[in-house]
Amino acid sequence: MRQTWNRASANTLGTSSAIRQEAARRSRSGLRTLAGLAASALLLAGCAGQSPLSSGPGADALLAQAEQQQGQQAASTRLQAADILARSGDNAQAITIASDIDPTSLEPQERVQWALLLSRIALEQQDGWNTILATSVLEDGIQMSSDDQRTLRKRRGLALGMVGEPLASAQTLIALQADSDDLSINDTLWEQLTRLSPSQLNELASASPTASGWTDLLRLQRRFGGNIDQMFSAINDWSDANPQHPAARQMPQGILDLRELSGQEVRKIAVFLPESGSLKRIAQAIREGIEARHRSAIDNAEATPQLSFYDTSSADLKTLYARATMDGAQVVLGPLDKKLVSQLETQNSLPLPTLALNYGTHDSNRADNLFQYGLSAEDEARQVAMRAALDGHRGAAALVPNNAWGQRVYSAFRDRFEQEGGDIVSVERYNPKGAVSSAVKDLLSVSSQDQARMKSAKKSGSKYGRAHSGNIDMIFLLALPSYARQVPPMLDFYYAGDLPIYGTSHLYDGAPQPDQDGDLNGVDFVDIPWEVPEASSGGKASLPEVDTYRALSDASPRMLKLNAMGVDAYRLAQRVPLMLAGAGGELFGATGSLFPRHDGRIERTLPWAEFRGGVPRPPLKGANSRTVEAYTP
């Protein structure tokens, strides 16, 4: 019955086909996606359509009765049982029963009752996928009351946000607001808007004047995020110019809460970087990015903090913190050395709020005013795992170097891929100086008999079936460019060229080299926006911090990446008071989308690129090229 319902639901769900499939898979596996805090405030709103609790058979008796029934009668009986379970507080069991029902076998009004019940309890269980499936009834053309329709539309918007589709969520909620003038969704809508990239904001802004007003407000908040007084002056001007806009009539609480930070703007930053030693060149490149962004801020008449640099190679951290405090610093940017960051992690609190430029080695960060930001390969691996799972892959083969770095990155990929319901079918830890052919052969478990048959097939020009296990449906590749370029031809040689390859930024040199990178055609990888401007839909002009990019773009690719880190570090340092207040939000920077986690670590999400003609281009396939449809009647 569950499989029947999933197929039927896939035919009626009003999102992309990939989301339909993912919703069905999540329903089967019972996985739950965590909701935002704002969802809880709306769960009890709009519970129209629930039938009053009545006397009669209990849930167990109804389920037993349904086993003796078929079709619409059985579905109706199970719906009654699910309703009783939900009203008795057993939401988990109620979801199991309700999600087993084939909604197409219900009468139209019963289908509405099913949708209202399943969407309500699914939200209470923080289950966005089942909520989306339940609200598919909106596309069925069934007559329902306006209250029921608004309730389901609101729940659809909430659920889309839960499953990582903020654009579709915002579109759904804005369309609902246009029809209902519901200001109670402002806080939830604002939460979704803050997750949108600049290109998504542009797309949303073109939908309607109301949507354009929301995006203008968010751009103001992002532009002046480091200076609260300037931000509220700009927001007040916006409100005066748009008095009838929903946000002007009821400003989102996420904005109002920032008033408490007025006067806490960062006016002096102490930068802890080494001026000698093994990290000197890296530190210098980061410093160049910091100073370039500072000059750009001055040129654009932005409020700019004073920068003071302290040499971590000449004094210990205790001494440097004392000097910075005496000099009036409000925020420390640095240190860079991983060992020093690890030392800071073990303290309960630091003398000054600190944004470290690396990640420590401990499992947790004890210091309540320590944030950590860096170019983490582990973040990239986790993003690859999520993308591969969204693309429908369930059996991964991993090709990673046989060193400590390779093990760390592979572990991050494996853990996230398994969390997403996938399996690691094969892993090959290769010698970076060894033969690629041997590593690929071992990865695919190609036997000597296989090789003999392949050789014979090549000689005769006949076809040969795939050499790899049918359980492998994608490859995770962690390699530097010279090694990575040899992998696709070797896969072709072993009749495994059909396997999609997903890689991290390390397989790209950072500059277009069509002749050398032609063998990587079709490979998808993540990289920072500044490194793959060809993959941006708007080209270089649409890059984050484009003015600073132009000032630094002559640097070598490796140095440009570190320059970009300095640019984003400067911006993050200005936002430390916001992050301490839990209002940091997402920053769309030169090194990706940056979000402060609850443990103080800054998590990066990078754009995707696909090699075509030996050059990184916007992907034409997979999760990054899909859009999820909002419900806009």
Secondary structure, 3 states (H helix, E strand, C coil): CHHHHHHHHHHHCCCCHHHHHHHHHHHHHCCCCCCCHHHHHHCCCCCCCCCCCCCCCCHHHHHHHHHCCCHHHHHHHHHHHHHHHHHCCCHHHHHHHHHCCCHHHCCHHHHHHHHHHHHHHHHHCCCHHHHHHHHHHHHHCCCCCHHHHHHHHHHHHHHHHHCCCHHHHHHHHHHHHHHHCCHHHHHHHHHHHCCCCHHHHHHHHCCCHHHHHHHHHHHHHHHCCCCHHHHHHHHHHHHHHCCCCHHHHCCCHHHHHHHHHCCCCCCEEEEEECCCCCCHHHHHHHHHHHHHHHHHHHHCCCCCCEEEEEECCCCCHHHHHHHHHHCCCCEEECCCCHHHHHHHHCCCCCCCCEEECCCCCCCCCCCCCEEECCCCHHHHHHHHHHHHHHCCCCEEEEEEECCHHHHHHHHHHHHHHHHCCCEEEEEEEECCCCCHHHHHHHHHCCCHHHHHHHHHHHHHCCCCCCCCCCCCCEEEECCCHHHHCCHHHHHHHCCCCCCCEEECHHHCCCCCCHHHHHHHCCCEEECCHHHCHHHCCCHHHHCCCHHHHHHHCCCCHHHHHHHHHHHHHHHHHHCHHHHHCCCCCCEEECCEEEEECCCCEEEEECCEEEEECCEEECCCCCHHHCCCCCCCC
